[in-house]
Amino acid sequence: MALLESTRDTDRDRRTEAGSAALAHSVDRRLRLFNRCCIGILVAFALLWLVPLAWAVDTSLKPNAETTDPTWWIENPTLGAYHTVLTQSDMLSWYLSSFVTSTLAAAGTVLTASMAAYALSRLRFRYRRLVYWFVLCGLLIPSQVLIVPQFRELGSVHLLNTWWAVFLPQVPTAIAIFIFKQFFDGIPRDLDEAARMDGAGFFRTYRRVVMPLSRPAVSAVTIFTFVWSWNNLLWPLLAVTDPELMTIPVGLAAIQGTYGIRYADTMASAVLGALPLVLVFLLFQRRIVEGIAGTGLKG
């Protein structure tokens, strides 16, 4: 009788192990299928985004007479379009203007947004939550609505047609305050208390304790603001009329209007304008991912 029960237990264990192995095999097969589907979708989107860039580079290397040829093959590759753009336009001045205004906009955004977010995260005052939601309402207002008031304000203080007029309206952003506040809320308040016990004041705690711990958020806001400011067209188009103070997008619009259907020159200027952003992304892509993951911001 005991031998019979032992045999039954052995058979039951074998069936259990077989069932577990079949279940694990099924889960593993579904996981592999899911990963392959994700990779396929990512490759499809990558091709969708890379084809226009590859077409722009291909067209910029063709002579203007061959740009109407729909094939990708280049019979006479040349850098003549790049030479034309760099020597017959103010491209270098546009690079300088875009770099200065984008850098100042990013630095100003990090400074003002981090201080505002630190106050909202650490200070306890009446109507604090109401103030925070009032700031977040800025996310709902299209930037185009603010163009006329900003234009009149800067015109009244005689800052139009200067670099100040380009970057100042781009500094205060609600999304940057939101990113910093989300990150500051995750930093333990015990660190603040420890710093105050060592004699640090409110601003010193912000500068010496909180900000060094917020490098992912600082990197994300800096990169996002720099890229957004670099690509901004509408406001610089209205604020600046001096060709030497134009930014890259405004200059590209001017080149397109000047060269008409000379697609090689137009595509060469577009490639030169996008090249710094590609380099920024390649150099700081790890920081971008860390910043998004650290703040919980998802597209």
N, C-alpha and C positions, 0 to 999 in steps of 0.2 A: 504493500500500500504506500509506504514511504517512498519507494523507488518510483512509483507511478506519479506521485505528487511532485517529486523532484524533476521528473521528465516534463511534466506540464509547466512547472516554473521556468525551466530552461527554454521550452518552446515559446512561452509568453515573453521572456526577455529577448529572445531572438526576433520575435515579431515587433517588439517595441523598438529595438535597435534598427531594424529594417525600416520601420515607419519614420523614425527620426532621421535616418540617412536619406530617405526619399524626400522628406519635407525640406531638409537642408539643401538637397540637390535642386529641388524646385525653386526655393528662395534664391539660391545662387544663380540659377538660370534666368529668373526674372530680373535680378539685379544686373546681370550682364546685358540683358536685352534693354533695360532702362538706360544703362550707361551708353550703349551704342546709339540709342535714339537721341540722347542728349548731345553726344558728340556729332551726330549727323545734323542736328538743328544748329549747333554752334558753327559747324563748317559752312552750312548754307548761308547763315547770317554773315559770317566772315567774308565769304565770296561776294555776297550782295553789297557789302560796304567797301571791299577792296577793289572791285571792278572799276568803279568811277575814278578812284585814285590812280589805278594802273592806266586807265584810258587818258587821264590828264597828263601823266608822265610820258606816255607814248606819244601823245599829240605835241607835247612841248619839245620833243626831240626831233620832230619832223620839220622840214622847210615849210614855210607858209603855203607854198604852191601844192604841197602834198597832203595838207590837212583835210581836204575833202575826200580823200581816199578812205573808204570805210574799213579797210583791212588794218590789222595790227602790225603787219610787217613794215619795217622802215627801210627803204632802199638806200637813202642817203642820210643817215643819222647826223645831227648837227646840234651844237650848243648855241647856235646863232640867236635863237629867241631869248635865251638867258642873257647873252651879251647885250642884246638890244634893250632888254628891260633894265639891266643894271647900269647901262651907260646913257640911255636916253630918257630916263625917268628919275624921280626922287626916291627910289626904292630904299636906299640906305638911310635917308632922312626919315622915311616912314617906319623902318625897322627901329630906329632910335626912339621915335615918338611912341610907338607901340610898346617898346620895352620899358621906357620911363613911366608912362601912364599906367601900364598894367602892373608894374612893380609897386608904384605908389598906391594904387587902388588895393592891391593885395595886402600891403603893409598896414594901410589905414583900416581896412576891414578887420584884420586880425586884432589890431589894437582896440578899436572901439567896440567891436562885437564881443570880444573876450571880457572886457571890463563890464559891459552891460550884463552879459550872461553871468558873470561872477557875482554881481550885485543881486541879480534875481535868484541865484542859486543859494547864496549864503546869508544875505540880509533878511531879517524878518520885519517887515513893515506892513502897515495897513494897505489893503488893496493890492498886495503884491501879485496875487494870482490874476487880478483884473488887468494889471499893467502888462503881465506876461501875455495874456490872451490878446490885449490890444496890440502888442508888438507882432504877434503871430498873424493878426489881420493884414499886416503888410504883405503876406504871401498871397493874399487874394486880390491885391490891386495890381493890374497890369502896368508895367513900366511906361507904356505909351501914354497913359493917362497923365503922368507926372511931367511929361516933356515940356509942355507950355509953361507951367509955373516955374520949373527949374530954369528954363530959358530966360524968363523975365527976371528971376532973382539974380542970376549970374550977370545978365545984362545991366541990371541996376547997380552992381558993384564993379562993372567994367572988367570982368574976367573972361568974357567971351573971346574966342580966338587965341586962347592960351592953353597950356597943359593943365592948369588948374581947372578949367572948365571941362576938360575931358574926364579927369579921374575923380573929382570931388563928388559928383552925383552918383558915382558907382560905389562909394564907400559904405554907406549905411544899408545893410541888407538884413532882412528878418531871418532868412534861412541860415546865415552865419551865426546869429544869436541863438537860434534853435539848436544848431549843432554843438556849440560850446556849452549851452546849458545842459543838454543831455549828457555830455561828457563830464561836466563838473559835478552833476548829481551822482555820478558813479564813483567819485573820489571820496573815501571815508573822511568824515568830519573830524575824526580823532587826530588826523594829521594837522588840521587847523588848530585844534586845541593844544597839541604838542608844540606847535610853532609859537603860539601865544604865550605858553608857559616859559618859552625861551626868550621872551621879550619882543617877538615880532609883532608888528602892527597889522592892520587889515590889508593895506596895500603891499607891505613887504611879504605877507603870507601869499598873496596873489602872485607876486613877482618871483619869489624864491622857492615856493613850494608847489603851488597849483599849476602854474604855467609849464615848468619843466616836466611835470607828469602828463601834460596834455599835448605832447608832440604829435601824436596821430591826428588829433582834431586840428591843430595848427597847420599841419601839412595838408590835410584835406581842404580846409578853407582857403589856404594860400593857393593851392593848385586850381581849385574850382574858380576862385575869383580871378586869378591870372588868365585862365583860359577864356572865361566869360568876357573879361575886359578886352582881351586880345581880339576876340571875334565880334565884339559889339560894333555895329555899323550905324544904327539909326542916330544915336545921340552924338557921336563924334562928327557925323555928317552934317548935323545942324550947328554944332558948337564951334567948329573949326573951318575956316575958309582959306587960310594960308596953306599953299601946297607943301611947304616945308614942315608944317605942324600936323599934317594929316597922318592918320594911323593906317595900318596895312589894309583893312577892309575898305576904307574910304579911298585909298590910293588905287586899290584894285578896281573899284567902280570907275575911277577916273581913267585908268588904263583901258578898260573895256570900252568906254565911250570914245577914247581917243583913237584906239586901233581898229575899231569897227569889227570886221569879220576876220581879223588876223588871229586865228585861233591859237597858233603856236605861241605868240607873244602873250596872249591872255592866259593860256594854260601854264606857261613858264612863270608868270607872276603869281598865279594861284599856288603852284608848287612851292615857290619861294616863301609865300605867305604862310603856308601850312607847315613848312619844315620845322620851325622852332617848336610848335606845339607837339609834333611827333617826337622830337628829341626830349621835350619835357616829360611826355608820357612814358617814353622808354626808360628814362633815368629815374622817375619817381613813381612808377606803377605800383611798387610795393607799398609806398607810403599812402597812395590813393586807396588801395584795398584795406590797409590797416585803419585809415581814417573812417571809411565807410563802415567797416565792421565794428569799430570802437564806439561810434555814435549811434549805431542802429539805423542809419540813413540808408534806404534802399530805393532804387529807381523803379 
